[in-house]
Amino acid sequence: MAKALLGYVGGADPRLATEVQRLRRRVTDLEAQVLRLQAENDHLAEAAVDHSRLVLDDTSSVPEPALT
């Protein structure tokens, strides 16, 4: 039955199995890269918030010039 669903009679094509294995490795690599980039993005976003807090704190202590 499974052979009929696949559209051919015979064993599994070794080229197809190799390609599937290669694609699975590629998907795993890409998933790991996505996780790494998300972590890096979170770190950079946190650093940007910390930096903006420092900038706001520094400028709030400087008096604004008087209007003339």
Backbone as XML, in Angstrom:
<?xml version="1.0"?>
<chain id="A" units="angstrom">
  <residue number="1" name="MET">
    <atom name="N" x="0.823" y="-1.187" z="0.000"/>
    <atom name="CA" x="0.000" y="0.000" z="0.000"/>
    <atom name="C" x="0.875" y="1.262" z="0.000"/>
  </residue>
  <residue number="2" name="ALA">
    <atom name="N" x="1.897" y="1.291" z="0.865"/>
    <atom name="CA" x="2.766" y="2.464" z="0.944"/>
    <atom name="C" x="3.488" y="2.678" z="-0.372"/>
  </residue>
  <residue number="3" name="LYS">
    <atom name="N" x="3.882" y="1.590" z="-1.023"/>
    <atom name="CA" x="4.576" y="1.720" z="-2.306"/>
    <atom name="C" x="3.653" y="2.346" z="-3.348"/>
  </residue>
  <residue number="4" name="ALA">
    <atom name="N" x="2.401" y="1.968" z="-3.312"/>
    <atom name="CA" x="1.450" y="2.530" z="-4.267"/>
    <atom name="C" x="1.251" y="4.016" z="-4.000"/>
  </residue>
  <residue number="5" name="LEU">
    <atom name="N" x="1.250" y="4.405" z="-2.744"/>
    <atom name="CA" x="1.085" y="5.814" z="-2.402"/>
    <atom name="C" x="2.287" y="6.633" z="-2.854"/>
  </residue>
  <residue number="6" name="LEU">
    <atom name="N" x="3.473" y="6.056" z="-2.815"/>
    <atom name="CA" x="4.670" y="6.768" z="-3.238"/>
    <atom name="C" x="4.777" y="6.848" z="-4.756"/>
  </residue>
  <residue number="7" name="GLY">
    <atom name="N" x="4.069" y="6.004" z="-5.456"/>
    <atom name="CA" x="4.060" y="6.102" z="-6.906"/>
    <atom name="C" x="5.081" y="5.240" z="-7.606"/>
  </residue>
  <residue number="8" name="TYR">
    <atom name="N" x="5.760" y="4.386" z="-6.909"/>
    <atom name="CA" x="6.718" y="3.505" z="-7.562"/>
    <atom name="C" x="6.840" y="2.219" z="-6.753"/>
  </residue>
  <residue number="9" name="VAL">
    <atom name="N" x="7.379" y="1.221" z="-7.397"/>
    <atom name="CA" x="7.591" y="-0.072" z="-6.749"/>
    <atom name="C" x="9.090" y="-0.263" z="-6.623"/>
  </residue>
  <residue number="10" name="GLY">
    <atom name="N" x="9.516" y="-0.667" z="-5.455"/>
    <atom name="CA" x="10.935" y="-0.893" z="-5.233"/>
    <atom name="C" x="11.358" y="-0.284" z="-3.918"/>
  </residue>
  <residue number="11" name="GLY">
    <atom name="N" x="12.635" y="-0.410" z="-3.636"/>
    <atom name="CA" x="13.179" y="0.092" z="-2.381"/>
    <atom name="C" x="13.296" y="1.614" z="-2.389"/>
  </residue>
  <residue number="12" name="ALA">
    <atom name="N" x="13.668" y="2.126" z="-1.259"/>
    <atom name="CA" x="13.844" y="3.568" z="-1.124"/>
    <atom name="C" x="15.041" y="4.014" z="-1.972"/>
  </residue>
  <residue number="13" name="ASP">
    <atom name="N" x="14.892" y="5.151" z="-2.595"/>
    <atom name="CA" x="15.958" y="5.707" z="-3.423"/>
    <atom name="C" x="17.042" y="6.271" z="-2.506"/>
  </residue>
  <residue number="14" name="PRO">
    <atom name="N" x="18.277" y="5.783" z="-2.608"/>
    <atom name="CA" x="19.337" y="6.277" z="-1.718"/>
    <atom name="C" x="19.619" y="7.774" z="-1.910"/>
  </residue>
  <residue number="15" name="ARG">
    <atom name="N" x="19.422" y="8.271" z="-3.135"/>
    <atom name="CA" x="19.636" y="9.710" z="-3.363"/>
    <atom name="C" x="18.601" y="10.524" z="-2.604"/>
  </residue>
  <residue number="16" name="LEU">
    <atom name="N" x="17.369" y="10.032" z="-2.591"/>
    <atom name="CA" x="16.301" y="10.722" z="-1.871"/>
    <atom name="C" x="16.572" y="10.692" z="-0.369"/>
  </residue>
  <residue number="17" name="ALA">
    <atom name="N" x="16.994" y="9.551" z="0.143"/>
    <atom name="CA" x="17.303" y="9.441" z="1.571"/>
    <atom name="C" x="18.447" y="10.370" z="1.955"/>
  </residue>
  <residue number="18" name="THR">
    <atom name="N" x="19.465" y="10.468" z="1.094"/>
    <atom name="CA" x="20.596" y="11.368" z="1.353"/>
    <atom name="C" x="20.146" y="12.822" z="1.349"/>
  </residue>
  <residue number="19" name="GLU">
    <atom name="N" x="19.292" y="13.162" z="0.396"/>
    <atom name="CA" x="18.780" y="14.533" z="0.312"/>
    <atom name="C" x="17.934" y="14.883" z="1.540"/>
  </residue>
  <residue number="20" name="VAL">
    <atom name="N" x="17.087" y="13.967" z="1.974"/>
    <atom name="CA" x="16.263" y="14.194" z="3.163"/>
    <atom name="C" x="17.151" y="14.385" z="4.385"/>
  </residue>
  <residue number="21" name="GLN">
    <atom name="N" x="18.186" y="13.583" z="4.507"/>
    <atom name="CA" x="19.116" y="13.698" z="5.625"/>
    <atom name="C" x="19.826" y="15.055" z="5.597"/>
  </residue>
  <residue number="22" name="ARG">
    <atom name="N" x="20.244" y="15.489" z="4.404"/>
    <atom name="CA" x="20.911" y="16.784" z="4.256"/>
    <atom name="C" x="19.962" y="17.925" z="4.630"/>
  </residue>
  <residue number="23" name="LEU">
    <atom name="N" x="18.726" y="17.834" z="4.180"/>
    <atom name="CA" x="17.745" y="18.872" z="4.485"/>
    <atom name="C" x="17.417" y="18.923" z="5.976"/>
  </residue>
  <residue number="24" name="ARG">
    <atom name="N" x="17.340" y="17.775" z="6.609"/>
    <atom name="CA" x="17.082" y="17.748" z="8.059"/>
    <atom name="C" x="18.222" y="18.407" z="8.830"/>
  </residue>
  <residue number="25" name="ARG">
    <atom name="N" x="19.471" y="18.122" z="8.403"/>
    <atom name="CA" x="20.619" y="18.779" z="9.041"/>
    <atom name="C" x="20.555" y="20.286" z="8.835"/>
  </residue>
  <residue number="26" name="ARG">
    <atom name="N" x="20.178" y="20.700" z="7.637"/>
    <atom name="CA" x="20.090" y="22.139" z="7.322"/>
    <atom name="C" x="19.016" y="22.808" z="8.183"/>
  </residue>
  <residue number="27" name="VAL">
    <atom name="N" x="17.877" y="22.154" z="8.343"/>
    <atom name="CA" x="16.808" y="22.694" z="9.187"/>
    <atom name="C" x="17.287" y="22.818" z="10.628"/>
  </residue>
  <residue number="28" name="THR">
    <atom name="N" x="17.986" y="21.812" z="11.117"/>
    <atom name="CA" x="18.519" y="21.859" z="12.478"/>
    <atom name="C" x="19.506" y="23.009" z="12.627"/>
  </residue>
  <residue number="29" name="ASP">
    <atom name="N" x="20.381" y="23.184" z="11.644"/>
    <atom name="CA" x="21.343" y="24.295" z="11.680"/>
    <atom name="C" x="20.632" y="25.644" z="11.668"/>
  </residue>
  <residue number="30" name="LEU">
    <atom name="N" x="19.612" y="25.777" z="10.835"/>
    <atom name="CA" x="18.874" y="27.040" z="10.758"/>
    <atom name="C" x="18.102" y="27.326" z="12.037"/>
  </residue>
  <residue number="31" name="GLU">
    <atom name="N" x="17.535" y="26.293" z="12.646"/>
    <atom name="CA" x="16.833" y="26.486" z="13.917"/>
    <atom name="C" x="17.804" y="26.964" z="14.999"/>
  </residue>
  <residue number="32" name="ALA">
    <atom name="N" x="19.009" y="26.390" z="15.025"/>
    <atom name="CA" x="20.022" y="26.814" z="15.991"/>
    <atom name="C" x="20.437" y="28.257" z="15.725"/>
  </residue>
  <residue number="33" name="GLN">
    <atom name="N" x="20.553" y="28.626" z="14.457"/>
    <atom name="CA" x="20.916" y="29.998" z="14.109"/>
    <atom name="C" x="19.817" y="30.976" z="14.527"/>
  </residue>
  <residue number="34" name="VAL">
    <atom name="N" x="18.561" y="30.592" z="14.345"/>
    <atom name="CA" x="17.449" y="31.451" z="14.767"/>
    <atom name="C" x="17.502" y="31.668" z="16.273"/>
  </residue>
  <residue number="35" name="LEU">
    <atom name="N" x="17.738" y="30.615" z="17.034"/>
    <atom name="CA" x="17.819" y="30.749" z="18.494"/>
    <atom name="C" x="18.979" y="31.658" z="18.897"/>
  </residue>
  <residue number="36" name="ARG">
    <atom name="N" x="20.122" y="31.508" z="18.226"/>
    <atom name="CA" x="21.280" y="32.349" z="18.529"/>
    <atom name="C" x="20.986" y="33.809" z="18.211"/>
  </residue>
  <residue number="37" name="LEU">
    <atom name="N" x="20.377" y="34.054" z="17.068"/>
    <atom name="CA" x="20.070" y="35.429" z="16.677"/>
    <atom name="C" x="19.010" y="36.057" z="17.586"/>
  </residue>
  <residue number="38" name="GLN">
    <atom name="N" x="18.037" y="35.263" z="18.032"/>
    <atom name="CA" x="17.036" y="35.781" z="18.965"/>
    <atom name="C" x="17.681" y="36.165" z="20.285"/>
  </residue>
  <residue number="39" name="ALA">
    <atom name="N" x="18.599" y="35.335" z="20.772"/>
    <atom name="CA" x="19.295" y="35.643" z="22.016"/>
    <atom name="C" x="20.152" y="36.896" z="21.854"/>
  </residue>
  <residue number="40" name="GLU">
    <atom name="N" x="20.846" y="37.011" z="20.724"/>
    <atom name="CA" x="21.662" y="38.190" z="20.469"/>
    <atom name="C" x="20.790" y="39.442" z="20.356"/>
  </residue>
  <residue number="41" name="ASN">
    <atom name="N" x="19.649" y="39.315" z="19.705"/>
    <atom name="CA" x="18.729" y="40.441" z="19.568"/>
    <atom name="C" x="18.200" y="40.870" z="20.937"/>
  </residue>
  <residue number="42" name="ASP">
    <atom name="N" x="17.842" y="39.916" z="21.773"/>
    <atom name="CA" x="17.370" y="40.241" z="23.122"/>
    <atom name="C" x="18.447" y="40.979" z="23.907"/>
  </residue>
  <residue number="43" name="HIS">
    <atom name="N" x="19.677" y="40.507" z="23.781"/>
    <atom name="CA" x="20.797" y="41.140" z="24.480"/>
    <atom name="C" x="20.999" y="42.572" z="23.985"/>
  </residue>
  <residue number="44" name="LEU">
    <atom name="N" x="20.964" y="42.769" z="22.677"/>
    <atom name="CA" x="21.145" y="44.107" z="22.111"/>
    <atom name="C" x="19.991" y="45.032" z="22.486"/>
  </residue>
  <residue number="45" name="ALA">
    <atom name="N" x="18.777" y="44.516" z="22.500"/>
    <atom name="CA" x="17.624" y="45.333" z="22.888"/>
    <atom name="C" x="17.743" y="45.766" z="24.345"/>
  </residue>
  <residue number="46" name="GLU">
    <atom name="N" x="18.186" y="44.852" z="25.190"/>
    <atom name="CA" x="18.382" y="45.188" z="26.606"/>
    <atom name="C" x="19.480" y="46.233" z="26.763"/>
  </residue>
  <residue number="47" name="ALA">
    <atom name="N" x="20.550" y="46.093" z="26.009"/>
    <atom name="CA" x="21.641" y="47.065" z="26.066"/>
    <atom name="C" x="21.171" y="48.432" z="25.571"/>
  </residue>
  <residue number="48" name="ALA">
    <atom name="N" x="20.326" y="48.455" z="24.555"/>
    <atom name="CA" x="19.812" y="49.723" z="24.026"/>
    <atom name="C" x="18.929" y="50.411" z="25.058"/>
  </residue>
  <residue number="49" name="VAL">
    <atom name="N" x="18.120" y="49.641" z="25.765"/>
    <atom name="CA" x="17.267" y="50.222" z="26.812"/>
    <atom name="C" x="18.135" y="50.776" z="27.931"/>
  </residue>
  <residue number="50" name="ASP">
    <atom name="N" x="19.153" y="50.024" z="28.332"/>
    <atom name="CA" x="20.054" y="50.496" z="29.383"/>
    <atom name="C" x="20.772" y="51.771" z="28.943"/>
  </residue>
  <residue number="51" name="HIS">
    <atom name="N" x="21.201" y="51.807" z="27.691"/>
    <atom name="CA" x="21.897" y="52.985" z="27.163"/>
    <atom name="C" x="20.967" y="54.195" z="27.145"/>
  </residue>
  <residue number="52" name="SER">
    <atom name="N" x="19.731" y="53.999" z="26.720"/>
    <atom name="CA" x="18.795" y="55.128" z="26.664"/>
    <atom name="C" x="18.475" y="55.628" z="28.068"/>
  </residue>
  <residue number="53" name="ARG">
    <atom name="N" x="18.442" y="54.738" z="29.040"/>
    <atom name="CA" x="18.226" y="55.173" z="30.433"/>
    <atom name="C" x="19.394" y="56.034" z="30.899"/>
  </residue>
  <residue number="54" name="LEU">
    <atom name="N" x="20.619" y="55.623" z="30.543"/>
    <atom name="CA" x="21.786" y="56.409" z="30.930"/>
    <atom name="C" x="21.752" y="57.784" z="30.282"/>
  </residue>
  <residue number="55" name="VAL">
    <atom name="N" x="21.389" y="57.832" z="29.014"/>
    <atom name="CA" x="21.334" y="59.104" z="28.302"/>
    <atom name="C" x="20.269" y="60.002" z="28.914"/>
  </residue>
  <residue number="56" name="LEU">
    <atom name="N" x="19.117" y="59.433" z="29.222"/>
    <atom name="CA" x="18.045" y="60.219" z="29.830"/>
    <atom name="C" x="18.454" y="60.720" z="31.214"/>
  </residue>
  <residue number="57" name="ASP">
    <atom name="N" x="19.130" y="59.890" z="31.974"/>
    <atom name="CA" x="19.576" y="60.295" z="33.305"/>
    <atom name="C" x="20.607" y="61.414" z="33.223"/>
  </residue>
  <residue number="58" name="ASP">
    <atom name="N" x="21.502" y="61.340" z="32.254"/>
    <atom name="CA" x="22.533" y="62.359" z="32.104"/>
    <atom name="C" x="21.942" y="63.699" z="31.675"/>
  </residue>
  <residue number="59" name="THR">
    <atom name="N" x="20.996" y="63.682" z="30.796"/>
    <atom name="CA" x="20.424" y="64.938" z="30.281"/>
    <atom name="C" x="19.430" y="65.561" z="31.255"/>
  </residue>
  <residue number="60" name="SER">
    <atom name="N" x="18.846" y="64.760" z="32.118"/>
    <atom name="CA" x="17.862" y="65.320" z="33.048"/>
    <atom name="C" x="18.534" y="66.162" z="34.133"/>
  </residue>
  <residue number="61" name="SER">
    <atom name="N" x="19.823" y="65.947" z="34.403"/>
    <atom name="CA" x="20.496" y="66.722" z="35.433"/>
    <atom name="C" x="21.039" y="68.053" z="34.889"/>
  </residue>
  <residue number="62" name="VAL">
    <atom name="N" x="21.076" y="68.200" z="33.570"/>
    <atom name="CA" x="21.550" y="69.432" z="32.954"/>
    <atom name="C" x="20.367" y="70.385" z="32.811"/>
  </residue>
  <residue number="63" name="PRO">
    <atom name="N" x="20.475" y="71.575" z="33.381"/>
    <atom name="CA" x="19.350" y="72.505" z="33.259"/>
    <atom name="C" x="19.183" y="72.980" z="31.812"/>
  </residue>
  <residue number="64" name="GLU">
    <atom name="N" x="17.940" y="73.203" z="31.436"/>
    <atom name="CA" x="17.680" y="73.708" z="30.102"/>
    <atom name="C" x="17.989" y="75.206" z="30.046"/>
  </residue>
  <residue number="65" name="PRO">
    <atom name="N" x="18.435" y="75.689" z="28.913"/>
    <atom name="CA" x="18.729" y="77.119" z="28.823"/>
    <atom name="C" x="17.434" y="77.935" z="28.907"/>
  </residue>
  <residue number="66" name="ALA">
    <atom name="N" x="17.582" y="79.125" z="29.450"/>
    <atom name="CA" x="16.412" y="80.012" z="29.594"/>
    <atom name="C" x="16.024" y="80.567" z="28.242"/>
  </residue>
  <residue number="67" name="LEU">
    <atom name="N" x="14.756" y="80.760" z="28.051"/>
    <atom name="CA" x="14.279" y="81.360" z="26.808"/>
    <atom name="C" x="14.575" y="82.851" z="26.825"/>
  </residue>
  <residue number="68" name="THR">
    <atom name="N" x="14.991" y="83.398" z="25.715"/>
    <atom name="CA" x="15.291" y="84.837" z="25.661"/>
    <atom name="C" x="14.225" y="85.584" z="24.913"/>
  </residue>
</chain>
